[in-house]
Amino acid sequence: MEDNGLFYEDFQIGDKFLSPSRTITETDVVNFAGLSGDYNLLHVDKEYAKNTVFQERIAHGLLGLSIASGLFTRTELNRRMSKNLIALLGLESWSFLAPIKINDTINLEIEIVEMKETSKQDRGVVKFVRKIINQNGVVVQEGFTPMMIARRKN
């Protein structure tokens, strides 16, 4: 039997999903600085970073967000809903709560927090809260991602 994936009707508020883990490396930070052009000393200068509140270099906040996007794609949730995903509608209230340090291992927790029908009967919007959690259980970033998902045909 063919798996037609998850449709809007298959989701329930409160459902949670976890991604695999990933360790943030020196290479990740260097490559992101080069790709983005963000050479802020906090990310690229060890001596400078020693004298900051963090006392060491930290990863770019947007690097964490980018890696979280990739971790989302590695979830069973994404694999099962990707056939019926119409669009990512944006990022809402993304917060940088704690630093992501080089050699931190992070994963992504995803929870459904809202569902709403749209004016078009072939789709609905599911809002997820995504939390990046480090190896110590600290939520370092979080925010909401509404996604438009197809509904089953009647």
N, C-alpha and C positions, 0 to 999 in steps of 0.2 A: 504494500500500500504506500502510495506517495505521500510524503510529508509536505503539506501545503503551508507549513509555517504557522506562526502565531498571528492572529488577527486581533483587532481592537477588542472584540468580545472575549478574548481569552485572558485578558489582563484583569487583575483585581487590585484595588488600593491596598497597600500593605505588603504586596509581593516583594521579596528581596532576592537579589542575585549578587554573586561575587565573581570577580575576575581572578585570573592567575596573578601571582606576584611578579615584580620586576625590580631589580636593583638599579639605582641611579648611579651612573659611572662618571668618572672624570671625562671620558670621551663624549658622553652625552652633553655635558655642560660646554665643552670646547666646540663641539659640532653645532650646538644650538646658538652659541655666540656668533659663530661664523655665518650660519644660515640667516639669523635674524638681524645681524649687525649690532646686537646689544652687547657691548663690551664693558658694561658697568663694572667698576673695580670690585664690587662685592662678589661678583661671579668669577672674575678672571685673575685677580691679584691676591695671592696668599698673604703677603705681608700687610697689605691694606686691610684685608678682611680680619686679621688678628685684632685690630683695634676697633672693631665694630661691636655692636651688641651681640652678634652671633659668634664672634671670636674665631670664625673660620669662614671659608667660602661656602656659599649656598647655591643651589640650583635656581635658575630663573623661575619665577612664578609661572610664566607662560609655558615653560618647558614642562612643568608639572601638569598643567592643563592639557598640553599636547599629548603627553604620555598617557594621561587618563583617557583621552579619546581613543588612543590605540588599544589600551587595556579593555575598553568597552567592546571593541570589535572582536576581542578574543573570548568573549563570554558566550555561553550556551544561549543566553537571551538573544544576543545579536544574531547568532547563527540561525536561530529559529524565526526571528521576526524580519530578517533582512529582505526576504522575498516580498513582504507586505509593507515595508517602510516606504513612505512617500517622501518625507522630508524631515530634517532636523530644523526646527523653527527658531532656534536661537539658544543663547545662554542667558539665564536670568539670575541675578543676585549672586554672582560667583564671588566667593570670599577666599582670601589667602589668610589662613588662621595661624599657621606655624610654618617655619622654614622646612624645606626639603633639603637635606644635606647630602653631599656626595657620599655614596655608599649606603644611604638609606634604602630599604626595601619597602616598596609601596604596593598596595593593591587598591582596587576600586570596589566600593559597595554601592549598589544601585537599588533604589526602592521606589515603587510607584506611589506617588502622593496625590495624584489628581487625574481624573478622566472626564472628558467632556465631549459631547457630540457636537458636530458642526452642522452648518446649514446644508451641506452636501451629505446625502445619506450613505455614500460609499466610503466614508472615512470618519475618523475621530482623532482626538488629540489625547495622548497619554503624557503626563508630566512625571519625569523621574527626578529624584534628588540623587546626585552623584557625590560620593564622599571618597576622597583620597585618604587612605589610612596608612600610616607608617608601621614599621615593625614593632613599635611600642604601643600600638593601638591608638595613637593620637591622630585625630582628624586634622590633616594639614591644609586641605582645601575642600570646599564644597560649593555646590550650586545646583541650579535646576535646569533641566533640558527638556522642553516640550517637543514631542515628536508626533508627526502626523502619520497615522497607521491606517491601512485599508481595513474596511469591514467586510464581513462575509457577504457574498451576493445572496439575496433571498431566493 
